[in-house]
Amino acid sequence: MKEKSVWGKIWFFLWKDNSIWSWIVSLLLAFVIVKFIFFPLLSLALGTQLPLVVVESSSMHHSGSLFKSITGIGITSKDGLQAWYNQMGEWYTKVNLSLQDMKNWRFQSGIDKGDIILVRGKKASSLKVGDVIIFDAGQNHPIIHRIIKIDSNGSLTFSTKGDNNNGQLSFENNIHANGIIGKAVLRLPKLGWAKLIFVELFNGFR
C-alpha cells in the first residue's frame, strides 16, 4: 500500500483525525486564517480598519415582539418605526426631527446587543442624518450610534444619539471626521453572542 504524502497526512490530521490535538490545531489554524487573512482582506475591501463589530450594549435597542427579542428581526407592528417613535419621539421633536424625517433611515427596528455589524468606510461629507456610524470617542470600545445632526460651519462635525438612550452622552457632540471609523451597512442579528458569552464570562472571573 502506497504511503500517504506529507499533504495527505496533514489533511487527514486536520479533517479526519478525532484526537484532541487535531481539534486544537484546527482551532488555531482557523484563528490564524480569520485574523491574518480574512479580516485584512475584508478591511481592504470595505475601506475601514474595523470591518466587523459586535454590538456590546443596548443603546441602539428597540423594544418589540417576543420574536424580535429572540431573533433580532422585526415582523409585527410592535417592531416598527411608529411603535419606537411613540416611546422615544418626544426627545427628537425637540431637535426638529419628526417621524417623517425618519422614514428612510436604515435599521428602523434598531440594533441589539449581540448583533454583528458590517462596516464600510465612508467619506465624512457623504454621511447624512439618520446614518448609523461607528466612531472613536476615547472610550474602551468604539461607539455605534445614529447621526442626529451635522454641523458644516467651519470643520465638519457630527452629533449622535443611541436610539434607546434618553438623551445624548457627553462625548456625542462635535465628533470630528477623523474620529469616524465607518458607517453601518448590514446587521447580522444575534450572531455576536458567540463572542460576547466568552467575554462576559471572562470579565465575571476578573
C-alpha positions in Angstrom: 0.0 0.0 0.0 1.3 3.4 -1.0 2.4 5.6 1.9 0.5 8.9 2.3 2.2 12.0 1.1 3.0 14.8 3.6 0.0 16.8 2.5 -2.2 13.7 2.7 -1.1 13.2 6.3 -1.8 16.9 7.1 -5.2 16.7 5.5 -6.0 13.5 7.5 -4.8 15.1 10.8 -6.9 18.3 10.3 -10.1 16.8 9.0 -10.4 13.2 9.9 -8.3 12.6 13.0 -10.5 12.7 16.1 -7.7 13.4 18.5 -7.7 16.4 20.9 -4.5 17.6 19.2 -6.2 17.7 15.8 -9.1 19.7 17.3 -6.7 22.2 19.0 -4.6 22.7 15.9 -7.7 23.2 13.7 -9.0 25.9 16.1 -5.6 27.7 16.0 -5.4 27.4 12.2 -9.0 28.9 11.9 -7.9 31.8 14.2 -4.8 32.5 12.1 -6.8 32.4 8.8 -9.6 34.8 10.2 -7.2 37.1 12.0 -4.4 37.5 9.4 -6.1 36.7 6.1 -9.9 37.2 6.2 -10.0 40.4 8.3 -7.2 42.2 6.4 -8.8 41.4 3.1 -12.3 42.4 4.3 -10.8 45.6 5.8 -9.2 46.4 2.4 -12.4 45.7 0.5 -14.6 47.9 2.8 -12.1 50.7 3.3 -12.1 50.7 7.1 -9.8 49.4 9.9 -12.8 47.8 11.6 -15.0 46.0 9.0 -17.0 43.9 11.6 -18.1 44.9 15.0 -20.0 43.1 17.7 -22.6 45.3 19.5 -21.8 45.2 23.2 -24.6 47.4 24.7 -28.3 48.0 24.3 -28.1 51.7 23.4 -29.5 51.1 19.9 -32.1 48.6 21.0 -35.8 48.9 20.1 -38.4 47.1 22.2 -40.9 45.0 20.4 -42.4 41.5 20.0 -41.1 38.3 21.6 -39.9 37.1 18.2 -37.8 40.2 17.8 -36.3 39.9 21.2 -35.2 36.4 20.4 -34.1 36.7 16.8 -33.5 40.4 16.4 -35.8 40.5 13.4 -38.9 42.7 13.5 -42.1 41.3 11.9 -45.0 42.9 13.7 -46.3 46.5 14.2 -44.8 46.4 17.7 -41.4 46.2 16.0 -41.9 49.1 13.6 -40.7 52.7 13.5 -44.0 54.1 14.6 -44.0 52.0 17.8 -40.5 53.1 18.7 -41.3 56.8 17.9 -44.4 56.6 20.2 -42.0 55.8 23.0 -38.9 58.0 22.2 -40.2 60.6 19.8 -40.6 63.5 22.3 -36.9 63.9 22.6 -36.4 64.1 18.8 -39.1 66.7 18.3 -37.0 69.0 20.5 -34.2 68.8 18.0 -36.5 69.2 15.0 -36.6 65.5 13.8 -40.0 64.2 13.0 -41.3 60.7 12.2 -41.4 61.7 8.6 -37.7 62.6 8.6 -37.0 59.1 9.8 -39.0 57.2 7.1 -35.8 56.4 5.1 -33.5 55.7 8.0 -31.6 52.4 8.0 -32.0 49.9 10.9 -35.6 51.1 11.7 -36.1 48.2 14.1 -32.9 49.1 16.0 -29.7 47.2 16.6 -29.5 44.7 19.5 -26.7 43.7 21.8 -25.0 40.6 20.3 -25.6 41.7 16.7 -22.7 41.7 14.3 -22.5 44.9 12.1 -20.7 45.1 8.8 -19.0 48.4 8.5 -18.0 50.3 5.4 -15.6 53.2 5.3 -17.3 56.4 4.1 -16.1 60.0 3.4 -17.5 62.2 6.1 -19.0 64.5 3.5 -21.2 61.6 2.2 -22.8 60.9 5.6 -26.3 62.2 6.5 -28.6 62.5 9.4 -30.0 59.0 10.2 -26.9 57.1 9.3 -25.6 54.8 11.9 -21.8 55.3 12.4 -19.0 53.7 14.3 -16.7 56.2 15.9 -13.8 56.6 18.3 -15.0 58.5 21.4 -12.0 57.9 23.6 -13.9 55.1 25.4 -12.8 51.5 25.9 -14.5 50.5 22.7 -15.8 52.3 19.6 -19.3 53.6 19.8 -22.1 52.7 17.4 -24.9 55.4 17.4 -27.1 57.3 14.9 -26.3 60.7 13.5 -28.9 63.3 14.5 -27.1 66.5 13.5 -24.4 67.6 11.1 -22.6 71.0 11.6 -20.8 72.2 8.5 -19.9 75.6 9.8 -16.1 75.6 9.7 -14.9 72.0 10.1 -17.4 69.2 9.6 -18.7 67.8 12.9 -21.4 65.3 13.9 -23.7 64.7 16.8 -25.1 61.3 17.5 -27.5 59.5 19.9 -28.3 55.9 20.8 -31.8 55.1 19.7 -32.6 53.6 23.1 -30.9 56.3 25.2 -33.0 59.0 26.9 -30.5 61.7 25.8 -27.0 62.3 24.4 -23.9 61.2 26.2 -21.2 63.8 26.9 -18.9 62.6 24.1 -21.6 62.6 21.4 -21.3 66.2 20.3 -18.6 67.7 18.0 -17.4 64.4 16.6 -14.8 65.1 14.0 -14.4 63.4 10.7 -11.1 61.8 11.7 -12.8 60.0 14.6 -15.3 58.2 12.4 -14.4 54.6 11.6 -17.2 53.9 9.2 -20.9 53.5 8.5 -23.0 50.5 9.5 -24.3 48.9 6.3 -25.5 45.4 7.3 -26.7 43.7 10.5 -26.4 40.0 11.3 -28.8 39.5 14.3 -27.5 37.9 17.4 -24.5 36.1 15.9 -22.1 38.1 18.0 -23.3 36.3 21.2 -20.8 33.6 20.4 -18.1 36.1 21.3 -20.0 38.1 24.0 -20.7 35.0 26.1 -16.9 34.3 26.5 -16.1 38.0 27.0 -18.7 38.3 29.8 -17.7 35.1 31.4 -14.1 36.2 31.4 -15.0 39.6 32.9 -17.0 37.9 35.5 -13.9 36.0 36.8 -11.6 39.0 36.8 
